[in-house]
Amino acid sequence: MGHGGNVIDELMTDHREVEDLFGRIEALPPGDKDRKVYADRATIELVRHSVAEEEYLYPAVREHLPDGDALADREIEDHSTAEQIMKDLESCEAGDAEFDRLVGQLMSDVRAHIADEEGNLFPRLRTACTPEALDELGDKVRRAKKTAPTRPHPSAPDTPPANKLMAPGAGLVDRMRDALSGRGKGA
């Protein structure tokens, strides 16, 4: 992740990448070990994406849209639900019956979230913000994704300023764990 462009283009590209990973999971038979590899990669990307949205996108939504507080709160609630599913998925192997249930729920929830953002939130934000503001948000989101955690932390703060203080430290630890374990590699 880290594609360039305004915040909406950046986040929509992330959405396409996650959808590609979901498609790879769906293309494999139940129990195939690569389903876990792709689920781990999707989790890494989803967590980084979510943290960046919570740090920068949703505060902008609150500021620029008349019903921004309610919209941002709903989006953050969606993230919390997905994060708990991803946390539960961490302890499952591809051959576990629970893996199939959890990954199916994650894909369904994330797809609904993406459809809502792309069909509702993004068009409204594009209308409410200047192109320069959207470009600046894109830069902030890209920077945030570089230091964001790669593992779900359901109990971590999800609103500024606490999330901006905690995320880089958790991200460093997560990336060290990933490097040592090989998580996110392969397939």
C-alpha positions, 0 to 999 in steps of 0.5 A: 500500500502507498499508491499516491494521489488523493485520499479517496484514490489511495483508499479505493486502491487499498480496497481493490487490493484487499478484494484481490486477496479475498478473491484468492482465498475464495479460489482455494479449496477449504483447508488449503494452507494458502488460505491462511497466508492470504488471510494474514496478508489481508489482515495486515493490509486491513489493519494498516488501512483502518488505523490510517482512516481512524487517524486522518479520514474520520476526523476530516469526515467529522469536520467537513460533513454535517452528519460527520460525527454519526458517519465517523462513529459508524465507520469506527464501529465497523472497524471494531467489529472487523478487528475482533474477527481478525483477532479471532482469526489469528488463532485459527489454521486454514483447516479449522472449521472456525477459520472458514466461518470467520474469514467468510464473516470478515469478507462479508463485513468488509465488503459491506463497509467498502460499498458504504464508503465508496457509495456514500462517504467518499462522494460526499467527502469529495464534494465537501473538501478541496482537491488540495485538502484531499491530496494532503489527507492522502499524504497523511494516510500514506505516512500513517500506513508506513508506521501502523500496526499490522496485527489487530489490537481490539482494545487499542484506542481508535480516535485521536489523539490516543490512537496517533500516540499508540499506533507507531509503537504497536506498529513497530512491535508488529512488524518485528514479530512479522519479520521473525515469524515470516507472517505476510510472506509467501503464496 
